[in-house]
Amino acid sequence: QVQLVESGGGLVQAGGSLRLSCAASRSTFSFNAIGWYRQAPGKQRELVADIRVGSSTTYADSVKGRFTISRDNAKNTVYLQMNSLKPEDTAVYYCKASSWPPRDYWGQGTQVTVSS
């Protein structure tokens, strides 16, 4: 059973930075994709950034140039560095990993709140 444990959320002022971590119970290279989604109150969950097979990365347009996804192979951990945070980045951030045969795994989520 795959486990994903997020950490690093919190309260930050607009313009500040946070780094989220997602520790996986196995190598991140064992997944077709691993990354971050977020869900704000009253909104659908959306992709923020992920790393796919071949280490290609994808970012939502709203975070390009501000957020960076990376991973540490030795720690089986994926990070999301979030800079220049805005109030609209406030959401619960979830780590998601996808494997083959198709199956998705989700972490428990971590709250990010950006005050104006």
Residue pairs with C-beta under 8 A, 6 or more apart in sequence:
1 25
2 24
2 25
2 26
2 97
2 99
2 105
3 24
3 25
3 105
4 22
4 23
4 24
4 25
4 95
4 96
4 97
4 105
4 106
4 107
5 22
5 23
5 107
5 108
6 20
6 21
6 22
6 93
6 94
6 95
6 107
6 108
6 109
6 110
7 20
7 21
7 23
7 110
8 18
8 19
8 20
8 21
8 110
9 18
9 20
9 93
9 110
9 111
9 112
10 18
10 111
10 112
10 113
11 113
11 114
11 115
12 18
12 85
12 112
12 113
12 114
12 115
13 114
13 115
14 85
14 86
14 87
14 114
14 115
14 116
15 84
15 85
16 85
16 114
17 81
17 82
17 83
17 84
17 85
18 82
18 85
18 112
19 79
19 80
19 81
19 82
20 36
20 79
20 80
20 82
20 93
20 95
20 110
20 112
21 77
21 78
21 79
22 34
22 36
22 77
22 78
22 79
22 80
22 95
22 107
23 75
23 76
23 77
24 31
24 34
24 76
24 77
24 78
24 95
24 97
25 76
26 76
27 73
27 76
28 34
28 51
28 71
28 73
28 76
28 77
28 78
28 97
29 73
30 99
31 97
31 98
31 99
32 52
32 53
32 98
32 99
32 100
33 50
33 51
33 52
33 53
33 96
33 97
33 98
34 50
34 51
34 71
34 78
34 95
34 96
34 97
34 98
35 47
35 48
35 49
35 50
35 51
35 58
35 69
35 78
35 95
35 96
36 47
36 48
36 49
36 50
36 69
36 78
36 80
36 93
36 94
36 95
36 96
37 45
37 46
37 47
37 48
37 93
37 94
37 96
38 45
38 46
38 48
38 89
38 91
38 92
38 93
38 94
38 112
39 45
39 46
39 91
39 92
39 94
39 109
40 88
40 90
40 91
40 92
43 91
45 94
46 60
47 58
47 60
48 59
48 60
48 63
48 67
48 80
48 93
49 57
49 58
49 59
49 60
49 63
49 67
49 68
49 69
49 80
50 57
50 58
50 69
50 96
51 57
51 69
51 71
51 78
52 58
57 69
59 67
59 69
62 88
63 82
63 89
66 82
66 83
66 84
66 85
67 80
67 81
67 82
67 83
68 80
68 81
68 83
69 78
69 79
69 80
69 81
70 78
70 79
70 81
71 77
71 78
71 79
72 79
78 95
80 93
82 89
82 112
85 112
85 114
86 114
87 114
87 115
87 116
88 114
89 112
89 114
90 112
90 113
90 114
91 112
92 109
92 110
92 111
92 112
93 109
93 110
93 111
93 112
94 106
94 107
94 108
94 109
94 110
95 106
95 107
96 104
96 105
96 106
96 107
97 104
97 105
98 104
98 105
99 105
